[in-house]
Amino acid sequence: MAAMLEFRTAGFNPYAVKYSPYYDSRIAVATSANFGIVGNGRVFALGLTARGVQVEKTFDTNDALYDLAWSEINENQLIVACGDGSLKLFDLGVNDFPVMNFHEHKRETFSVCWSPITKDTFVSSSWDGTVKIWSPTRNHSITTLPIGNCTYSVSFCPSNPALISAASSDSHLRIFDLRTPSSAKYHMVAAIPVHAPPATMPGAAPAAAGASPPAEILTHDWNKYNDTIVATGGVDRVLRTFDIRNPAGGPQSLMQGHDYAVRRLAWSPHASDVLISASYDMTVRLWNDGSTMPQLSGPGTGAGRQMGLMNRHTEFVTGVDWCLFGAGGWVASVGWDERVLLWDANTLMAQR
């Protein structure tokens, strides 16, 4: 399949891409020089026009950029996660410098997510083993949630502003409920061992129960239509879905096909059973998690289905995101090949 639009982030290797929640024609890309190992970062705000992809604005930072999120209250602002442990809020109407700087994390800030419901907070996670909740109007964090392990991915539940999830290097998906007393495990209400066999299958062989040796979880996302379902992906190459109401129940669905680690995944905002994943195997894959297909056997872990593969990147694919608007298929993907590709995932489905 041909990518419909392409942009080069010359001299910078992308780590993340996000569509604007306000415009279907605007995306932002967080990038790092030298693959994020050493050097500065640059965030690109890009406009999708009849003449192709145009640069609307760039901002340079002194350290690598690993993630970003658009503000949910100001269409011209976005927050970036930096390798020096800081978060910086940029405004497309303000040149050069961030309008706010937040710096409490002691190591690389690797993930950031803006609350889609209350819109007045954002959350970050870091290699320092903490998750922090922030207001864009104050420099100091509102709350710190201790994880204790390098935390690669953090997110708000898309329908409940009190629920925050975090995926980390110890192979656990943690759920926090800010309505609970902080004295009770710092709001933690569930710790799901992603690679453990379901507790409901005593004595089951690990393979049969969907278990495997623990491996780092690099990414996760909440289903946009079923707010108890979360998907995870990571070093062991397998995508799994979990129901947070049953933390010990094991995965609902397994999706296998990537050859190397899954770096990023995202549920479709247009369908309850569709998600997309980006991997170090240089591919982006489209999946159906099987939740709307009739199960051939009894209860237990179901098998998802790969619906298509996009292999136009020539290096690690590090970011992928869906456009919220339109017919429901447009996605953006970025990779260490310094390329931003914008394409229609519906063309993958049409191949099958």
N, C-alpha and C positions, 0 to 999 in steps of 0.2 A: 504494500500500500504506500501511497505517496503522502508525505507530510504536507499539509495544506499551507502552513506558514512556518518560517524558520527565522531565528535571530541568533547571532553569534555574540557571546559575551567575551570578546577578545581579551586574552590575558588573564581571565578570571574563570574559575571552575565553579559552576553552580552547585549549591547544596539544597535549595528549596525553591518552589514556585507556588504562588497563590493568586487565584483570580480575585478581583475586587468583588465584595458583596454588593456593590452599588452599580457597577457597569460591566456589561459583558465584553467590553472592548478594552479593558485595562487589566494587566497582570503585573505582578512584582516578582523579582528574582533576587534571592540572596546568594552572593558569590564570595569566593575567597581566592586570593592569589596562591599559586604553588600548591594547589589541592588542599589548602587549609592547614598545611604543615607549618609554614612560616610566612609572614608578610601581612598585607592589609586586606581589607574586604571592600566590596562595592555592592550596593543595592541598586537595581535597575527598576524604574517604573516605566512600563512599556505600554504603548497604545496600539491597538490592532485597527488598522485603517485600510482604506481601499488601495493604498499604495504600499501595503505591507506593514511590517512591525516597525514602529517608530519609537525612538527614545523620548519619553516625556521628561524624565529627570533621572539623574544618578546622584548618589551620595557615597562618599568614600569614608571608610573607617580605618582606624589604626590596627585593627586585628581582624581575623577571619570572621565571616558571617556564616552561621549554621542553620538558621531558621528565620522565619518572619511571619507576621500576621497583620492583616489590614485592621485598622480601627473600625469598630462597629458604630461609633458615634460621630466620626468625622471622615468623610469620604476621601480627604486628601492626606490622611495620616496613616502611617504604618510603623510597627515596632519590629526591631531586629534583635536577634540573639547573637552575642559576640563571644569570640574565643577568649577574651580577657575577663569573662564573667559578668560583663555588663549587658544591659538592654538599652537600646536607644530608640527614642520616638522621633521620627522624621515627619516633616510636613512638606508636601510638594510645593507649597507656596513660599517656603522659606529656604533660602539658598544655604548650601554648605554644611550648616551645623544642626545637630539634633535640637529639638525644642525641649526635650526632657532626657535625662540620663539617670538610669537606675543601676546601682552597682553594690550588691550585697553578696552575690554568689562568689565563692572562693576559687572556683575553677570554671572551665568552659560552660557557658550557657548554651544548651543544645536544642531546646525546644521552647516554643512560645505559642500561646493560644488565647484569643480574645473571647470573652464571654458573649455568646450569641443571643442570650436572653436578656439579662440585665444591662449588658453593653457597657457597664461602668467599671469593669475590672478585666485584667488579663492575668494569665498564670504562666510561670516559667519553670523549667527544670534544668538541672545542671549535673555535671560530672561530680560535683561536690556532695551528691547524695541528698539534695533537698529540692523541694518544690516550693515556690513562693507565689503568693497572690498579691497583686499590685493594683493600685488606682493610678490612672494616667495623670492625675493632678497632684500626686505627692511622691517625693523621692524615696520614702522608706516603705518597705513592704507592709502589707496589712497582716499577713499570716505566713508562717513558715511551717511546712509539713515535712517532717523528717522521713526519708526513705532508707537511708543507710547504705545505698548502693548507687553507682552511676546510673542516672535516670535519663534515658535517651528521648523519651516521648511523654508529653503531658497534654491533657485535653479536658475541656468542659463537656459534660453531657449536653447534647443539643436541645434538650427539652426541659431539663431540671437544673437551674443555676446553682443548686447546692451540691451537686455531684461533680467531682473531679477525679480523673483517672490518670494513672502513671504507669509506664512500662519501663523496666530497668534491667540491668545487667545480671541480676540474680534470678532471671527467668520467671519473675512474678509480675502479674498485672494487679495493681492496687486500686481500690475504690475508696474515696473519701467522701463523707457526707458532712458538710459544714453545719448542718442542723444538730448534729450530735455534740455532746460536751467535749471540749478539747482535751479534758483530762482523761477521756476514754480513748486511748491509743491515738491521740492527736487527730481525731475525727475519722480514723480508718475504720471502715465497716467490712471490708473484704480484701483478702490477699489470695489471688487465684494462682496456683502453681501451674504455669502454662504447659509444662511438659509432663505433669504427673498423670497417671492413669485415673479414670473416674473412680471416686470412692464407692460408687454404686455397683462396681464390678469387682468384688473381692477375688483375689487370686487370678484375675485375668492376665493373660500374657501381655507384656507391654505393647507389643505391636498391635494386638487386637484392640487394646483400650486407647489407642491414639497416643501412647506415651513414647518418649524418646529421651535421651540424655539431656539434661538441662543445657540450654544455650541462651546467649544474650537475646533479649527482646529489643528490637531497634525501633519498632513503629507499632501504632495501634490507632483505631478509629471507631467511633460510635456509629451504629446504624442510624440513619436519619429518619427511619420510619418505625423502627422497633427499638425503643429507648432502653431496653435491657440487654441488647445484643452488642457485643464489642468484638472486633476482629484484631488479631495480633499477627505480627510477622517478625522474622529476625534471622539469626545466623544459621539456623537449621533448615532454612529455605521453605518451610511449610507455613501456609496461612491457616489460622484456626479462628473459629468463632466461639464465643462463650456467652452464656446467659448469666448475668451478674446476680440473678436471684438464686442461683444454685452454684456457688463458688467451687464446691467439691465435685460437681457433676461431670467434669471433663468437657472437652470440646463438643460443640454441637455439630460442627462441620470441619472437615480437613480439605485443603486445596493444595495439591502438590504438582510441581512442574518446573519451578525455577531451579537453575543449576548452581546458583550461588545465593548469598544472603539477600533477603528481602529488606530493602532500605526504607521504603515508604509505601503505605497503602492508603486508599481512600474509598469510602462507600459512596456510591452514586447518590446525588441529591434528587434523582428522578425515578429510582426504582429500589424496592426494598431488598432485592436479592442480588444486586450487582455491585461488584467492587473492582478496583483496579490496583495493580501493584507495580512497583519499580524495583529493580534488582541490580546487584553488582554483576549479574550475567549479561548486562547491556540490553535487557529487554524490558518492555512494559507489557503486562498481561491483564486481560479482562476475564473476570470470573463470574459465574453464578454460584452462590453458596449452597444451592440445593434446597433452600428452605421452602420454596413454593412448588418443588417437584414432589410427586408421591414417593414415599420411601418403600423400597422393595422388601425391607426386612423390618423387624421390630424396633423398639427403642434402642438408642445408642448413637454413636458418632456417624453422621452422614458424610457423604462424599460430595464435594462441590465439583464444578465442571469448568474447565478452561474454555472460554468462548472465543478467544483470539489472542494474537501475539503481535506486538509492534517491535521490530528489531532494527530501526533506523539509527539508533545511537551507536557510537563506536567506542564508548567508554562506560564506566559505571553509571547507571541511571540512579540519580539521587533524589529526585523530586517528581511528584505528579499531583495534579489537582483537577477537579471538575469545574466547569463553568456552571453557575447556578441557574443560568437563564437559557432560553431557547428550547430546541427540540429534545435536548437531553443527552447529547453525545459528545459535546466538545470538551476536550481535555488539553492540558498543557503538561509537557514532560521536560525535564532538564537533566543534563548529565555532565560528567567531567570532561566530555569532548567539547566543552564551551558552547553547547548548542541548547537553544530553547526551541522545542517543536510544539506546534499547535495543530491538532488534528481531531478528526471526528471518530470517536470510538464505535459509532454505529457501523462504520465500514468494516470493522473487525467482525461484528456480529453477522454482517451480510455475507462474510466469507464462508461461514459454517454451513 
